[in-house]
């Protein structure tokens, strides 16, 4: 993929999103879509997801984040200021 096509997005997902395999499921989705990034639990009970890659793949991940895995209950999905796509390391980390 050319550098110009690579974008990055960051989301804050709130609701019942911790303790329901949200981060691991987000990682599976991101890797399936060819995205790099991370999913991290926040102290406020939300999960923060950062992803970088093709715009269409990012849109698909965002659609998935609106519902999450079966045991999750997403109440809100907020886009946050994103890092530069080049600053997102390869692979997908869970923290």
C-alpha positions in Angstrom: 0.0 0.0 0.0 1.4 3.4 -0.8 2.0 5.8 2.1 -0.6 8.2 0.7 -3.3 5.7 1.1 -2.5 4.7 4.7 -4.5 6.6 7.3 -4.9 6.3 11.0 -8.0 6.6 13.3 -8.5 6.4 17.0 -11.7 5.6 18.9 -13.0 5.5 22.4 -15.5 2.7 22.9 -17.6 2.8 26.0 -20.3 0.5 27.5 -19.8 -3.1 28.6 -16.5 -3.5 26.7 -14.0 -4.7 29.4 -14.0 -8.4 30.4 -15.9 -9.5 27.3 -13.0 -10.2 24.9 -13.4 -6.9 23.2 -9.7 -6.2 22.8 -8.9 -9.7 21.5 -11.8 -9.6 19.1 -10.8 -6.1 17.9 -7.3 -7.4 17.3 -8.7 -10.4 15.2 -10.9 -8.0 13.2 -8.0 -5.5 12.6 -5.6 -8.3 11.5 -8.2 -9.8 9.2 -8.6 -6.3 7.6 -4.8 -5.8 7.3 -4.6 -3.0 9.9 -1.9 -2.2 12.4 -2.6 -0.6 15.8 -3.7 -1.4 19.4 -6.6 -1.9 21.7 -6.1 -0.8 25.3 -8.3 -0.8 28.4 -8.8 2.7 29.9 -9.2 3.3 33.6 -12.7 4.8 33.0 -13.9 1.4 31.7 -13.7 2.2 28.0 -11.4 0.7 25.4 -9.3 2.9 23.2 -8.5 1.5 19.7 -5.9 2.9 17.3 -5.7 1.5 13.8 -3.8 2.4 10.7 -4.2 1.1 7.1 -6.4 1.4 4.1 -9.4 3.8 4.5 -11.9 1.1 3.5 -10.5 -1.3 6.1 -10.7 1.4 8.8 -14.3 2.0 7.9 -15.0 -1.7 8.2 -13.3 -1.8 11.6 -15.3 1.2 12.8 -18.6 -0.5 11.8 -17.5 -3.6 13.8 -16.6 -1.4 16.8 -20.2 -0.1 16.9 -21.3 -3.6 18.1 -18.2 -5.4 19.2 -18.1 -9.1 20.1 -21.3 -11.0 21.2 -20.9 -10.4 25.0 -20.2 -6.6 24.6 -22.7 -3.8 24.8 -21.4 -0.8 23.1 -23.1 2.4 24.3 -20.9 5.0 22.5 -18.2 5.1 19.9 -16.3 8.3 19.8 -13.6 9.3 17.3 -10.6 11.0 18.9 -7.7 12.8 17.3 -5.6 10.2 15.6 -1.8 9.8 15.5 0.1 10.2 12.2 -0.3 6.9 10.3 3.5 6.5 10.2 3.6 6.5 14.0 1.5 3.4 14.3 3.8 0.4 14.6 3.2 -2.8 12.6 1.1 -5.5 14.1 -1.7 -5.1 16.6 -1.0 -4.9 20.3 -3.4 -5.4 23.2 -2.7 -3.5 26.4 
